[in-house]
Amino acid sequence: AAILGFPNTVPASESGLVSMDFEYPAHFQTGIKYKIFPDLQINFDVGWTDYKAWDKFKFEFDRQISVLKIAKLLSGNVSETSLALPLEFTSPWNFGVGLEYSATDRLKLRAGYEPRTSAIPDHKRNTMIPINNAQLFGLGLGYRFDPDTDLDLSIGFLRSRDNIPANSSSLANQTGVNNLLLNPYAGLNVKTNTKVTVLGLNYRTRW
């Protein structure tokens, strides 16, 4: 044990400080709107987020952790004072399309659809982030009370379903002694089903 650097004992609990450098990923988005008819407008948006910057989350401890002295022999992502959660995210492009219909001079009706490509590769799917490939549907309306006052209402519904077969993800259900950090369902099939409803209210006035 001394040759391998193992601790003499492993306490039931240890406390201290942990830190992580977190990079906010770069984001780019652009779009175009075009009036098909005088009362009907189409919007097309495209966006990109550099989630590849999240290759791994590395946690640094302010002291040596006893259990990590043992775990470091099984994983290259572990040292006596740190551990890294390998995410291997990608940076996909996504697009969305929307329609706006001017029912009257005051009332506008809107609808939109956005298929979202997951930034998480198949071999890193997990339940910690249950939103992978997803679809976002939106409805809304805008009402102009007077030339200086506008009210916008919107509702969005996002759904994401995922199927993670047994032994396919090292962050969910892969078997093996080297999956130390996040592997709660080793050898099991995992399914996720996420539904999110978003309501929006926007009031604008000028003076």
N, C-alpha and C positions, 0 to 999 in steps of 0.2 A: 504493500500500500504506500509506503514511504517513497519507493522508487517511482511509482506512477503519479505521485503527488496527491493521493487520496487524503481526505481529512480523517482524523482519528475518530471524530463523531460528527453526526449531522443533527443539528438542533431541530426541534419541532417547528420553530419559526425563526425568521431573521428579519430585521427591519433596517432601513436605511434610505438613501436617496437614489432615485433613478432619473436619468435624463435621456433625451433623444433630439437630434437635429431633424426638424420636420421641414421639408421643402414644399412650398405651395406650388402646384404644377402650373406651368404656363398655359394660357388659354387663348384661342383665336376663334372669332366668329364673324361671319359676314352674311349678308342677305340682299335680296332684291324683291321689290314689289312691282306688280304690273297690273294695270286696269284692263281686264278682258273686255268688259262692257262698262258703260258709264256708272252702273250701280254695282259692279262685281269686280273685286280685286283679288289677285292671288299673290301670296307671299311665299318665297322659298329661302330657307336659311340653311347654312352649312357651318359646322363648328368642329374644332379639334382641341383636345386637351392632352397635355403631355404627361399622362399617367405613368409613362415609362420611367419617369423620375422616381417613382415609388418601386424601385427594384426590390428593396428590402427595408424594413423598419429595424433599426439597430438600437437597442436599449443598453445604456451604460450605467453600471452601478458604482457607487462611491466606495465600495469595499469588495473583497473577495467573498463569493457566496459558496458555502460548503457544497451544496448539491451540484453546483455548476462545475466544481472540480472533478466530479465523476462524469457528468454529462458531456464534458468537452471531449472525452475519448470516443463518443459515439456520433458526434456531429461537428462538422467544420463551422457551423454557425454559432458555436458556443465557446466562450473562454471563461476564465475564472471570474472576470469582472464584467462580462457582457453577453448578450445573446441577440441574435438577429432573426427576424421573422421574414423569410424569403417570399416575396409576393410575385415578382416577375410580371408586373402589369405591362400592358401594351398601350399604345396611343392611337386609338381608332378615330376615324372621321365619322360624324353623324350628320344627318340632314333632317329637316322638318318642312312640312308644307301646310299652308293655312289659306282659308278663304274668308273674305269679308264682304258682306252684302249690305248695301245701304237701303234698308227698307223704306225709310223716309228721310227727310232732311235732318231729323233729330236722332233716329234709331239706326244702329248698325248691329248686324248679327255676324258672329264669327264662329269658325270651326277649324280645328287643326289636328294634325297627326304627325307623330315623330317615332320612327322605329330606332331604338337605341342599341347600338352594338356594345357588348360588354368589353371592358378593359382587362378582364380577368381571364387568363388562358385556361383551357380545359383542365390541365393537370394541377391547377391551383384553386379550383372552385371550392367554396366553403360556405358554412352557414353564418359566419361572422358578418359577411357581406351578402345578404340574400337577394340582392338585385343584380342580375347578370344581364343577359339579353332581355330587353324590355320593350313594351309598346306604350306610348303615351297618347291619350286621346283628350282633346280639349274642346269646350264650348264656351261661348261668351257673348256678351252684348255690351254695347256702349250707347249711352243716352246723353244728348246735349241739352241741358236745361236752358241755356242762353249762350251767346257767343263767348262767354268767359268761363263757363262752368260745365264740366264733363264728369260723368260717372261711368265706370267700367266694372262689370261683374264677370267672373269667370269660374269655371269648374274644370278640373283636370282629373283624369283617372289613369293611373299607371299600373300595369300588371307585369309580373315577371315570374315565369315558371322555369325550374331547372331540375335536371335529373343527373345525379352524380353516381355512376355505377361503382360498385365496390372496387377498391384498389386502384381507382383512377385519379385520385387527388391526394397530394402529400400534405394538404392542409385540412383534410376532412376524413378520409376513410382508407388511406393506404396502410398496409401492414408492413412491419419491419421495425427493428429496434432503433433505427436512426431517425424516426419521425417523432421527435421529442417535444416540439414546441406547441403545435396545435393540430391534433389528430384525434378528435374525440370519438369518431365512429369507425374505428379501424375494422375493415372487412365487411362493412355494411353498405347496402344501397341507401342513398340519401336523396330525398326530393324536397324542393323548396317551392313555396307558392306565396308570393308577396303581392299585396294589393294596397295601393296608396290613393287616397282621394284628397285633392288639394282645392281649396276654395280661395278665391281672390277678390278683393274689393279695392278699387282705386278711385279716389276723388281728387279732381284737379280744378282749381279756380285761379283766375288771374286778376290782378288789380294794379 
